[in-house]
Amino acid sequence: MIEIGIMGGSGYTAGELIRLLIHHPKVVLRSVLSTSQTGKPFYTVHQDLFGETDMRFTDTFDKGLDVVFLCLGHGMAKQALENISQRVKVIDLSQDFRLAAQATFGGRTFIYGLPEQQRDRIKSAEAIANPGCFATAIQLALLPLARAKVLKSDIHISAITGSTGAGRGLSDSTHFSWRDNNASTYKVFTHQHLHEIRESLDRWQKFFRQEIYFVPYRGNFPRGIIATVYTNSHFSLKENKELYHDYYVSHPFVQLSDEAVHLKQVVGINKCVLHLAEQKGKLIITSVIDNLLKGASGQAVQNLNLMYAWEESCGLRLKPIGF
């Protein structure tokens, strides 16, 4: 059994990661560090874990860990790595090591952990930079086109995310009174995930220089992302569907739907569902994911499975919330 530790245990992504790992058949969760919750049972913070485990947050790791997940705020991972042995594998859920220019630090080289593009590199990796949630939904909508080198025009994206995407901390735009019955845009054309999206597209289609116009929205629901992406296409809808099918046929967590997609299909599971349509010479791709699972903790466990040559869906056979 692989022994696991988590650093930064009180946030939403950590809560989902704990839930997945305590039921994973090939791992043992040994330690979850939280400076703000030390000594308290997990379920006092993550109430869905009541009755699932009696473990408590700690301020030190058990010895002999094989893998540490970092669920820390952006900018905090570098300091945390100073206290983690080089022999321990690391999966970081922040944005600190996602870009190529930031991927090497302290003797470690972080591999960008998008399995649908970098599966083989992830299998041999010692350190993983888990992708961002918006970035995951949008990249999965575009990668088949980049692989075929047919992205020839600007890309337009509108995407809305649930309130858990902003974390547990309260601000003017996250507390209930503001968020309920409300919606707003933010970081229009400047969202930080654009950088990793562009790097991923460039891995398949070198010198991709077209503009990516991304309008993110805050939604008045807790979790999930729905992204609508469109760009010019010279292929028929049938040809595009075949292109996407061929790309994702070996990837268990991306599925194509002939019907319009919605969030209840994916909330609670580590899956992306895509729908393709065509209007006025534009290919329109709708992508839905759970921002806390395929957009964060579920994808992190998917990467763990690949690193240890386990079945990719091990510990991730989950049921969506549904109706």
Wavefront OBJ file of the C-alpha trace (Angstrom):
o trace
v 0.000 0.000 0.000
v 1.201 3.504 -0.863
v 1.307 5.879 2.116
v -0.107 9.349 1.502
v 0.094 12.741 3.187
v -1.771 15.973 2.456
v -0.448 19.426 3.308
v -3.170 22.048 3.655
v -6.214 20.115 4.811
v -8.995 22.608 5.424
v -9.956 23.753 1.905
v -12.561 22.359 -0.474
v -10.051 20.530 -2.673
v -8.453 18.902 0.376
v -11.864 17.756 1.591
v -12.588 16.059 -1.718
v -9.099 14.576 -1.808
v -9.520 13.089 1.679
v -12.878 11.611 0.670
v -11.342 9.950 -2.384
v -8.202 8.671 -0.676
v -9.816 7.092 2.387
v -11.813 4.880 -0.009
v -8.985 4.245 -2.493
v -8.110 0.523 -2.491
v -4.362 0.959 -3.019
v -3.409 3.754 -0.608
v -3.328 4.538 3.103
v -3.897 8.154 4.145
v -1.462 8.736 7.028
v -1.349 12.471 7.710
v -3.276 15.605 6.826
v -1.601 18.835 7.927
v -3.550 21.987 8.769
v -2.094 24.825 10.803
v -5.552 26.275 11.452
v -7.315 23.011 12.406
v -4.597 20.979 14.177
v -6.038 18.380 16.529
v -9.592 18.586 15.226
v -11.359 15.647 13.527
v -11.671 15.986 9.755
v -15.467 16.024 9.970
v -15.516 19.270 11.966
v -14.353 21.009 8.778
v -15.505 18.590 6.066
v -18.888 17.570 7.387
v -19.514 15.003 4.649
v -16.750 12.924 6.284
v -18.758 12.425 9.492
v -18.895 8.696 10.114
v -16.333 8.001 7.373
v -13.145 8.448 9.420
v -12.033 9.445 12.905
v -8.710 10.892 11.709
v -7.613 14.300 12.953
v -5.611 17.117 11.441
v -1.995 17.267 12.536
v 0.952 19.641 12.289
v 3.561 16.986 11.409
v 3.805 14.234 8.821
v 4.167 10.573 9.655
v 7.513 9.138 8.563
v 7.852 7.006 5.477
v 5.329 8.721 3.208
v 5.483 7.848 -0.482
v 3.418 10.733 -1.888
v 2.432 14.181 -0.604
v -0.405 16.220 -2.096
v -0.066 19.993 -1.694
v -3.460 21.690 -1.243
v -2.042 25.070 -0.303
v -2.789 28.594 -1.425
v -1.070 29.817 -4.561
v 2.498 30.874 -3.816
v 2.916 28.638 -0.749
v 4.109 25.395 -2.346
v 7.777 26.381 -2.712
v 8.163 26.914 1.013
v 6.364 23.636 1.746
v 8.745 21.670 -0.492
v 11.666 22.597 1.751
v 10.237 20.215 4.389
v 9.550 17.285 2.023
v 12.227 14.696 1.243
v 13.392 14.416 -2.360
v 12.461 10.723 -2.334
v 8.776 11.604 -1.790
v 6.628 12.124 -4.879
v 4.653 15.380 -4.959
v 1.341 16.326 -6.568
v 0.697 20.063 -6.291
v -2.827 21.424 -6.742
v -1.813 25.099 -6.840
v -0.743 27.082 -9.886
v 2.864 27.461 -8.705
v 4.508 24.970 -11.109
v 2.083 24.690 -14.031
v 3.934 26.821 -16.547
v 7.123 25.652 -18.239
v 9.118 28.593 -16.902
v 8.179 27.643 -13.315
v 8.255 23.843 -13.592
v 11.726 23.263 -12.086
v 12.286 24.055 -8.443
v 14.439 22.660 -5.632
v 15.731 19.729 -7.648
v 12.262 18.708 -8.831
v 10.800 19.054 -12.316
v 7.016 19.231 -12.326
v 5.121 17.612 -15.195
v 1.876 19.295 -16.192
v -0.733 16.768 -15.098
v -3.351 16.710 -17.838
v -3.677 12.950 -18.509
v -5.495 13.421 -21.798
v -2.385 15.077 -23.209
v 0.576 13.950 -21.083
v -0.326 10.438 -19.915
v 3.059 8.902 -20.776
v 5.053 11.682 -19.096
v 2.879 11.478 -15.995
v 3.570 7.741 -15.695
v 7.293 8.394 -15.163
v 6.959 11.635 -13.189
v 8.182 12.272 -9.642
v 6.341 15.612 -9.351
v 3.042 16.723 -10.884
v 1.554 20.195 -11.340
v -2.189 19.587 -11.353
v -4.028 21.721 -13.961
v -6.434 24.526 -13.128
v -10.178 23.921 -13.216
v -11.135 26.350 -16.010
v -8.004 25.269 -17.870
v -9.037 21.609 -17.712
v -12.537 22.193 -19.085
v -11.291 24.453 -21.878
v -8.264 22.385 -22.874
v -10.340 19.220 -23.163
v -12.640 21.155 -25.492
v -9.728 22.161 -27.751
v -6.984 19.524 -27.651
v -8.286 17.379 -30.545
v -8.258 20.443 -32.803
v -4.724 21.365 -31.761
v -3.544 17.780 -32.241
v -4.924 17.881 -35.791
v -3.306 21.323 -36.260
v -6.536 22.866 -37.490
v -6.786 25.813 -35.087
v -6.435 28.607 -37.632
v -8.562 31.402 -36.172
v -9.311 33.141 -32.881
v -10.942 31.186 -30.067
v -13.879 32.549 -28.062
v -14.816 31.146 -24.649
v -17.543 31.823 -22.111
v -17.419 29.750 -18.917
v -19.139 29.865 -15.544
v -17.920 28.306 -12.298
v -19.459 27.550 -8.942
v -18.606 29.357 -5.716
v -16.285 26.592 -4.453
v -13.836 27.660 -7.154
v -13.014 30.689 -5.009
v -12.114 28.596 -1.933
v -13.383 28.818 1.627
v -12.242 32.354 2.357
v -14.986 34.986 2.372
v -14.915 38.106 0.236
v -17.448 40.519 -1.235
v -18.042 38.172 -4.168
v -18.162 34.839 -2.287
v -20.526 35.228 0.659
v -24.111 34.003 0.288
v -25.864 37.378 0.303
v -23.866 38.557 -2.723
v -23.606 35.304 -4.647
v -27.199 34.055 -4.363
v -29.486 35.168 -7.206
v -26.509 36.807 -8.849
v -23.874 36.378 -11.554
v -20.901 38.429 -12.693
v -17.893 38.390 -14.982
v -14.322 38.726 -13.729
v -10.785 38.801 -15.175
v -12.226 39.183 -18.683
v -9.527 38.287 -21.271
v -6.895 38.200 -18.453
v -7.646 35.049 -16.442
v -4.479 33.313 -15.188
v -5.500 29.949 -16.675
v -5.050 31.361 -20.180
v -1.288 30.849 -19.881
v -1.507 27.100 -19.268
v -4.195 26.734 -21.951
v -1.936 28.380 -24.498
v 1.060 26.233 -23.493
v -0.995 23.047 -23.879
v -2.267 24.044 -27.306
v 1.281 24.858 -28.351
v 2.453 21.353 -27.370
v 0.284 19.950 -30.170
v 0.168 22.865 -32.609
v 3.475 24.717 -32.554
v 3.431 28.453 -33.071
v -0.278 28.778 -32.325
v -0.566 32.565 -32.155
v -4.277 33.271 -32.588
v -6.103 35.202 -29.880
v -7.993 33.414 -27.095
v -10.860 35.546 -25.804
v -12.008 34.142 -22.452
v -14.912 35.564 -20.449
v -15.208 33.857 -17.014
v -18.378 34.116 -14.921
v -19.101 33.584 -11.235
v -22.215 31.451 -10.818
v -24.730 31.292 -7.968
v -24.291 27.521 -7.473
v -21.673 25.673 -5.384
v -19.755 23.503 -7.854
v -19.251 22.732 -11.497
v -17.982 24.452 -14.643
v -19.749 24.770 -17.970
v -17.649 26.234 -20.777
v -18.764 27.105 -24.299
v -15.922 27.379 -26.807
v -16.232 28.288 -30.474
v -13.887 28.849 -33.383
v -13.914 28.653 -37.182
v -13.931 25.180 -38.690
v -13.619 23.949 -42.266
v -14.687 20.418 -41.294
v -18.228 19.112 -41.225
v -19.795 18.347 -37.856
v -19.491 14.642 -38.624
v -15.772 14.997 -39.357
v -15.216 16.933 -36.135
v -17.067 14.318 -34.090
v -14.864 11.622 -35.599
v -11.792 13.704 -34.755
v -12.861 14.013 -31.112
v -13.870 10.358 -30.866
v -10.493 9.218 -32.152
v -8.667 11.493 -29.720
v -10.590 10.461 -26.592
v -11.390 6.811 -27.324
v -8.638 5.616 -24.945
v -9.324 8.190 -22.212
v -11.899 6.945 -19.659
v -12.845 10.315 -18.168
v -13.817 12.235 -21.305
v -17.035 11.354 -23.091
v -18.847 12.804 -26.088
v -22.589 13.404 -25.940
v -24.924 13.817 -28.905
v -27.322 15.661 -26.610
v -26.846 19.052 -24.949
v -24.887 18.722 -21.704
v -25.493 20.123 -18.220
v -23.748 20.237 -14.841
v -25.769 17.526 -13.103
v -24.147 15.000 -15.422
v -20.714 15.635 -13.891
v -21.054 17.112 -10.386
v -19.661 14.545 -7.980
v -17.540 12.636 -10.510
v -14.157 12.856 -12.243
v -15.513 13.227 -15.755
v -15.640 15.751 -18.585
v -18.571 15.530 -21.000
v -18.322 17.319 -24.339
v -20.999 18.278 -26.854
v -20.221 19.447 -30.382
v -22.442 21.573 -32.599
v -22.020 23.641 -35.769
v -23.527 26.986 -36.707
v -22.541 29.447 -39.431
v -19.131 27.905 -40.023
v -18.292 27.814 -36.332
v -17.566 24.662 -34.340
v -19.188 25.062 -30.908
v -17.861 22.847 -28.106
v -19.576 22.730 -24.717
v -17.545 21.221 -21.896
v -18.791 20.379 -18.386
v -16.755 19.249 -15.369
v -16.898 19.294 -11.586
v -14.347 21.979 -10.657
v -13.423 20.123 -7.437
v -12.973 16.707 -9.069
v -11.893 16.626 -12.728
v -10.862 20.245 -12.154
v -8.821 19.487 -9.022
v -8.812 16.557 -6.582
v -10.205 13.836 -8.842
v -7.655 14.669 -11.518
v -4.930 14.602 -8.846
v -5.936 11.026 -7.930
v -6.090 10.149 -11.635
v -2.479 11.342 -11.874
v -1.545 9.274 -8.807
v -2.990 6.197 -10.481
v -0.915 6.814 -13.598
v 2.275 7.392 -11.597
v 1.916 3.943 -10.012
v 0.687 2.121 -13.139
v -2.705 1.368 -11.580
v -5.936 1.346 -13.536
v -6.600 4.979 -14.365
v -10.084 4.902 -12.837
v -8.998 3.199 -9.588
v -10.801 4.865 -6.677
v -12.665 7.149 -9.068
v -15.747 5.136 -9.984
v -18.177 7.715 -8.673
v -21.823 8.547 -9.288
v -22.962 12.046 -10.286
v -25.428 13.868 -8.089
v -28.109 13.626 -10.806
v -31.637 14.748 -10.026
l 1 2 3 4 5 6 7 8 9 10 11 12 13 14 15 16 17 18 19 20 21 22 23 24 25 26 27 28 29 30 31 32 33 34 35 36 37 38 39 40 41 42 43 44 45 46 47 48 49 50 51 52 53 54 55 56 57 58 59 60 61 62 63 64 65 66 67 68 69 70 71 72 73 74 75 76 77 78 79 80 81 82 83 84 85 86 87 88 89 90 91 92 93 94 95 96 97 98 99 100 101 102 103 104 105 106 107 108 109 110 111 112 113 114 115 116 117 118 119 120 121 122 123 124 125 126 127 128 129 130 131 132 133 134 135 136 137 138 139 140 141 142 143 144 145 146 147 148 149 150 151 152 153 154 155 156 157 158 159 160 161 162 163 164 165 166 167 168 169 170 171 172 173 174 175 176 177 178 179 180 181 182 183 184 185 186 187 188 189 190 191 192 193 194 195 196 197 198 199 200 201 202 203 204 205 206 207 208 209 210 211 212 213 214 215 216 217 218 219 220 221 222 223 224 225 226 227 228 229 230 231 232 233 234 235 236 237 238 239 240 241 242 243 244 245 246 247 248 249 250 251 252 253 254 255 256 257 258 259 260 261 262 263 264 265 266 267 268 269 270 271 272 273 274 275 276 277 278 279 280 281 282 283 284 285 286 287 288 289 290 291 292 293 294 295 296 297 298 299 300 301 302 303 304 305 306 307 308 309 310 311 312 313 314 315 316 317 318 319 320 321 322 323
